[in-house]
């Protein structure tokens, strides 16, 4: 999604500059009709390419359908993509780079102040780890084992009373 965002930005800048160039040459040109057609075609194709990229992006990474059942969301930024964790009211969890880029999932249990994540059978959470635990604080989740996640900032917590 980050790369598609950069591509959209690049296409938008190049298309806008090209459209602006053809509009300026339209003002100072003798063959005004052809320059105006080129400017309109450039603008239309820029918008079309951006919409195509957005459509492909939504097709590859659909919007998370379980977001209505979300009870806790936590995130940690990283230089190349972050780590996003979601807990749902049906005792399942999902983890990935964002709510649309899910890389692992499974079931969880909460006992006192400890959250335990268990990956689906045959799957892993991160690397080779299929189970990890966190201490639940008021503003973050601190990992007990060392899977590489370390800690996550709680963004939303509906489970608090």
Secondary structure, DSSP 8 states (H G I E B T S, - for coil): -HHHHHHHHHHHHHHHHHHHHHHHHHHH-S-HHHHHHHHHHHHHHHHHHHHHHHHHHHHHS---GGGGGEEEEEEE--TT--EEEEEETTSEEEEEEETTEEEEEEEEEEETTEEEEEE-TT--SBTTBSEEEEEE-SSEEEESS-SS--EEEEEEESS--
